[in-house]
Structure formats: structure tokens, C-alpha cells
């Protein structure tokens, strides 16, 4: 095995807006939730196999940890490579409140983590990975906007993370860097009067997604939108007139607010 081996393992965290048909909801913290999918992939390297047994992923927001139990079982990370027909593996998924992520940790199980070098398999020691987990160094703390979607790339530097102990054994001490990129945007606003109870339709060509305004506040949010230009149609109950706003621009990771829209009788 080459001593100057450089390999990069990427973990792709796809953070998807809760739904494309999303209405505003209230809770005690006045926050919506965001659905999170956590995927892993890697780049080619000189190891035969790196088998990982992930226990959980911990995302920290507002000083509160949100734990996502892993569902992938034991897998060889080298089987999943960008640019191939098998680019990644879904490791865990769940929901958490929208807001700023200040810390990410990857926690491994105590057994099941192995490395194969030159056809020989041996246990891969992972100090602290079974307790507090691997802490990811974020280049910037991602802000999860309700209804938007994001991809978080976790860059594992294997040249620094795989450590030879000098007696043919190996330790895994991950050096991880996190990078955030938005993949969708959203449209929000308030429609009055409350008695109009409108359906809110976001239209692009022949595609339409929508929601209904909150009956108590009139607020609405439609997320999971690609960047582009849309028309927003308000279809109220009988007694109020339809209204359409055209040329509404959506940018990735941005909330395009329409402000307050008042429907006429």
C-alpha cells in the first residue's frame, strides 16, 4: 500500500423540504420541520474494502441534538462512488425543526467496522466514534429554511483519517469538512381575508403544485421548488375572485415572499 495515498470520501447529506405541498403550521417554537436524508459515497482508493457500521447521525440545532438512527446496516463505502451506477447509499432519514445546524456527528457501532488491505481483513479501530462520534468541521453553519432543500457534502480526507499504527493495524480518526449547497427554494406569503379560504397554486408550464392557506393566519408556504419563474394563483371559495401573480422568481435556498395578498369579492 502506498504511503502517500490520498483518497477522499464524501458523505452526501440531502436535506429536502418537508413537501412540495406544504402549508404553514404552528408549534411551540413557531418552527416548521425539515425532512433529512443522509447518504454516503466515496472516491476510489487503494484499500480493498472499508466496511462501516453506522449507529446514528446527530445533527445539533439550537443546542439541541436530533438523532437519526441508521438503517443501512454494515456496508463497504468503496462500493459507492460518484460517477458510477451506484453513487451513494442512504444511511439514515428523519425530520428536525428548520433552523441553523451548528454541529454534525457520525456515530459508529462498536463492532462491524473493518478494513481489508491486500486481501486481509482486520478490525478497524475507531477511537471515540462509538461514543461521541466524529465531529464534522463545517465551513459554514447551514440554515435550513422551511420548505427549501439542501445538499450537505461531508468531505472525509482518508489520507489523514486512516492511520497505520506501524504493526499492520489501522485506526480510523476521521478529518471531516462540511460544505452546504441549496438545491431548491420556496414561495411564501399571507392571503386575506381569512374567510376566502383560498387554495394557493404555484404554476410552471404544465406543472402545478399547491397548498392551502392557514385558516387562522392566512399564511402559506410552497417549498421544494427548482430555481425559475412561476405564476401563483389564488383560488378562493365562492364569493371571492381568483387572483394570479405572474413572473415570481425563485432562487435556490431563498424564500420568495409575496407579502400580503388581498382578494376581492
C-alpha positions, -999 to +999 in steps of 0.1 A: +000+000+000+013+034-009+022+057+020+014+088+001-021+075-008-047+103-009-083+094-010-114+114-004-146+100+009-177+121+005-209+118+025-238+135+008-265+148+031-295+156+011-318+178+031-352+180+014-380+205+021-408+187+040-431+186+010-439+204-022-475+208-010-466+225+023-488+247+044-477+267+074-481+250+108-476+263+143-459+246+172-445+258+205-413+270+188-431+285+158-408+264+136-417+241+107-399+209+102-374+197+075-371+162+062-335+150+061-320+122+041-284+112+048-264+095+021-228+084+018-204+079-011-167+079-018-139+083-043-116+054-055-088+044-032-060+018-026-078-001+001-097-033-009-126-026+014-137-002+042-167-017+060-186+007+082-214+000+107-231+033+114-252+036+145-267+071+142-262+106+128-266+135+152-275+170+140-273+198+165-296+229+162-303+254+189-280+235+213-304+205+210-293+172+194-315+155+169-306+118+165-313+099+132-309+062+137-290+045+108-309+020+087-281+009+063-265-019+082-229-028+075-217-016+041-185-012+021-181+025+015-159+017-015-189+002-033-204+037-036-186+060-059-196+093-076-199+089-114-209+053-113-242+035-115-241+030-077-231+066-065-243+066-029-261+047-001-290+060+021-277+058+057-305+075+077-335+097+074-360+116+095-373+151+104-360+180+125-371+216+131-360+241+105-331+264+116-294+266+119-273+234+121-243+241+144-228+206+146-229+172+129-216+139+144-214+105+129-216+077+155-204+041+147-214+008+163-188-009+185-185-038+161-187-043+123-161-017+113-134-035+093-107-027+067-093-051+040-058-045+027-041-068+003-069-094+008-065-094+046-094-082+067-089-068+102-109-048+127-108-010+121-104+007+155-124+039+158-115+058+189-144+079+202-165+071+171-188+048+192-194+073+220-194+110+210-190+103+173-170+121+146-173+158+147-176+175+113-159+208+107-185+230+090-172+256+065-204+275+074-234+266+096-262+257+072-295+275+078-324+251+070-352+272+056-387+257+060-397+243+026-363+246+009-339+217+001-302+214+006-272+191-001-246+189+026-213+174+014-191+160+041-155+157+028-136+128+045-098+131+039-088+094+041-051+102+038-054+118+072-083+097+085-069+062+080-039+059+103-014+030+104-002+020+139+030+006+125+023-030+133-001-037+104-031-024+123-052+007+114-071+033+132-099+055+118-096+091+130-117+110+106-108+145+094-141+158+080-151+191+064-187+200+057-199+221+028-235+232+021-253+238-012-290+246-016-310+226-042-345+241-040-363+273-030-398+283-018-426+308-021-445+322+009-468+349+019-502+358+035-535+359+018-566+378+032-594+379+041-593+347+062-629+340+050-617+335+015-600+301+024-580+300-009-561+273-025-526+285-035-513+271-068-477+275-080-476+270-118-447+265-142-457+254-177-479+223-173-467+216-138-487+227-107-481+223-070-500+239-042-512+242-007-540+259+013-536+290+034-536+286+072-573+293+082-562+311+114-534+333+099-538+333+061-501+323+058-489+298+032-456+282+021-449+261-010-415+246-010-393+221-029-393+244-060-365+244-086-350+278-095-370+295-121-401+318-128-435+308-117-471+321-116-490+319-083-528+316-085-551+321-056-584+301-059-608+312-031-642+299-021-674+312-038-679+349-031-643+359-038-625+364-071-595+344-083-562+363-085-529+355-102-494+369-096-470+363-126-432+364-130-425+352-095-388+343-094-374+315-072-337+311-063-321+281-046-321+284-008-342+315-009-376+323+004-395+345-022-420+363-001-452+377-018-461+397+013-498+401+019-522+394-009-558+407-005-585+390-025-616+409-037-652+400-036 
